[in-house]
Amino acid sequence: MNRSLLSRILPYLLAFYALALAAFFVYSLLTFSATQYLASLRWEYAAKRAFVLFMDYLIPVHAAAVAVAASLSWEAPRPGTPAQPFSRIVSSSVVAFLVLTAVYAVLAEGVAPRTRARLEEMSYASRTAIELRRQEDAAARRGDWNAAVDAADRYLQLDPANRSMIEQRLAAKTRAARQAAPSAAPAPAAGPSVDEADAQALVERARYYVSQKDWFSAHYYAQAAVTADPRRRDALEIMSQAAAALSTPTAGTASTPTGAQFFALKRDALDRLERGDAVGAYYAFQSLHGQDANDPDVSRYLDQAAVALRKTSFFLDEARKVEMLPGTQGIVFLNRWDAESAEAVSISKMVELPSGDTYFFGIEAIRYDASGSVTWHFTAPYGKRVENVVLMNAVDRTSPSVPVQPLYLQGARPAAERTVLRLQPGEEELRVLSSGRPALASMNLAEMWRLRSRLGSYGLARQALGVEMTMRLVMPFAFLVLSILCTAMGWALRLRTGRLSAAAVLLLPLLPVVLALLSLLYLHAHRLIVGFTVIGFGLSTAFNTLAVLQVILLAVSLALLAGQSSR
């Protein structure tokens, strides 16, 4: 009887934990779906799924382990040796339960949410890979080998060891080499910089080009001067003079039919840029750059058009490059909700980059009017957030024939709004509004508390958030209280002889099952009480009620444990 109770039950605890993890791992392997996940993710899926299941059922497993260990840990006192007080036998176990409770809280609040997030990312990556394989097959059937190579490259980012796709990519690459590929467009620069020259210097440069009859350059530098200082009337006059000169058929220095035609194309491209058609101007100047890469006017205005384009659109290849990165899955929320209309938005995935850019994939939005009729309903494959606006007009760098824009399934919107969507929630709130992670598992308590008032306006029920917050606080107390209660129960039913009776042999395997079910019933009763108090009386009342309840339960469990005898 000289050994502490902890030294007797610890081997049982470790054995139960190991057996539970092994059972969950085997179960995850057996239930792995090759149609929902990539085959290469089988072992990672099994390991992470096993850990999530272990955390979900850790409290009943732990309670059963403690009760069984306590019931089998009694030792008869040695002859002539007085029995130790039970308080000394059990004291180290209570301290150990406090430590295990802290470890449980860290795992439940820190490790488990990230593991669940990774499982969602694996699911999304697998669905994306299946779609990319379909795209590769479709492109190969129609003979578009460049598209087939692109789909294969993106697939291999997700499943790099897939031999069949590697072979298909090599075959597509060989055939694509025989097709004429369009020349790559030059990387757009950041546009004209006025940091190194003030408005006066820009005006002087514009005047110099006026004297040289170089109206494109004069217009360019005058426009830069106005950007630097909108009060410069002399710059505005030069712009007007250059625009008038460019509107005449004999403007510039072109003396041959080819030169005149090139100059006319430059003038048309500049007109598009000034009218606000940044996308059309970009493609026009890009085409001119392909004809004469040394023309300084074309190079300057191509860069300027690219800068203007980014204010209303984004390049398709930029979105596709980040599509495979991990992000927030399954975002669903109410973007607007008032007496006149309701607007719901669904986003399959949001990817946030360290640079501050945020891309969206699989956007769907629908608006209802006051009568419940659909005002408009659209889907968009890609989007990029600029401030509080999501741009949904994705353009190809080289080909104007493949714009990717929203597809309207019902209704319509004004032309200026068709490719934009104004979002009310920010990135932090969008992460929380993800429906892909069960029971708000992606949030910690601090995030829940900080966002509790704002999330209700986006369609997330405040009561659900309150119940989840309260249960998160209750779970560590439940872990500790059940540890102490099961220790007392197991010790009260402990084996007092050196042999197991036939009845004990038959009933002992049922003890863990019964105690696990009772533990689940204990947690379910807490959730019912939490739900009732949160919905009926509010979050503050629920906190206070559950705090008092946990103190009472902890005191009762300690009293039951202290009342046990060491004999």
C-alpha positions, 0 to 999 in steps of 0.5 A: 500500500506504499505506492501512490494511486497515480503510479498504479493507474498511469499505465492503464491511462497510457494503454487506453490512450494508445489503444484508442488512437490505434483504433481510430487510426485503423478506422480512418484507414478503413473508411478512407474514400479514394473518390473524395481524397487523393490516394497519396493523402491516405496516410496523412488523412488517417493520422489527422482524422485519428487525432480529431476522433481521439480529441472528440472522444478523449473525455469518455476514453479517459473516464473509462480508463481512470475507473478501470485503473482505479478498480484494479489498482488496490493492493493489500497492506503488508503484514505489520505495515499500517495502511496509509491515509487515502489522502496520501495515496490519491493526492498525486493523482489529483495533481496529475489530473490538473496537469492532464486537464491543462494539456487537454485544454491546449490540445483542444484549443490549439492543435485540434482546430489546425488539424481539422483545418488541414483535413478541410484543405485536403478535401478541397485539394482533392476536389480541385485535383479531380476537376483539373484531371477532368480539364486535362482530359477534355483539353487533350481530347479537343487537341488543346495541348497548351491547356492540357499542359497547364491543367497537368502542371496545376494538378501536379502541384497537388499530387506531385508523385502521380505517375500517370499524370506525369506521363500525360503531361510529358505527352501533352508537352511534346505535342504542345511544342509542335503548336505555335504558342503566342509570345509572352507579354512583357511583365507590366511595370508599376506605371509612371513614377513621379517620385524622382521628379516634381510636377515642374520637371514633368511639365518642362519635359512635356514642353520639350516633346511639344517642340519636337512634335512628339505628341505621344510623349508630350501627352504622357508627361503632361498627364504625369504632371497633372497626376502629381499636381492637379492644379497645373493648368499649363500641364492641362493645356499641353494635354489638350494640345497633344490630344488635338494634335493626335486627333489629326491624321497627319500627326506625328512623324509617320511618313509611310503607309505602315508608319501612318497605320501604326500611329493611328493604332497608337492613337486609338489605343490612347483614346481607349485609355483616356475613355477608361477602357483599361482592358481594351487599351492594355490589349491594344498597346500589347499588340503594338508592342509585339509589332515594335518593342522599341517604341517608347510611347507604346512601352510607357502606355502599356505599363500605364494601361496595366496599372489602370487595368488592375483597378477594375480587373486582375490577371487570370494567371495570378489567381491560378497560381495561388489556387492550390494554396491552403485557405479558408473553405466553405464561407457562407454569410449574409452580405446585406439584410434589410427591409428592402432586400437580402443578399447571401454570398457563398465562397468556396475558398479564400486565399490570403497572401503575405503581400496583403492580396486576397483571392476568392474561388467559387463565388456565388451570390444571390439577392432577394427583394422584399417580396422574396423574388430573386433580383439577381443570381450569379456565379464567378470562378475567381475574384480578387479583393481590392479594399472592400470590393471583390473584382471578378473580371479575370483577364488573360495576359495575352489573349482578349478572347478568354475573359473570365467573368461572372455568369448570371443565372437570373436577373441582371445588374448595371454594367458598372456593377456586373463584375464587382461585389462589395463585401461587408465582412473583412478577412478575419470575419470571413475566416470565422464564417467558414462552414467547412469546419464543424462547430466553429472549430476554427476559432479560439475563445478570444476570437469568439469573444471579440467577434461575437457582436459583429458575426450576428449581422452576417447570419451566424446566430449569436445563440449558437456562438454563445453556446459554443463559447460556454461549452468550450469553457465547460469542457476542461472542467468536465475533464477534471470533474469526471477524472475525480468522479471516476477515480472515486467510483473505481476505487469504491468498486475496487477488487479486494482479492487477488483473483477475479471472480467469474462475474467480474471477468464477465462484467469488467469489459462492460465497465469501460463501455458503460462509463464512456456512455455515462460520460457522453450523457454527462456532456450532453446534459451540460450542452442542454443546460448551456443551450437553455440558459444562453437562449433563455437568459443570455450569455452572461447568465449562462457563464455565471450559472455554469461557473456555479455549477462547475464549482458545485460538481467539483466540490461534490467529486472531491468530497466523494473521493475524500470519503473513500477508505484505504482499506 
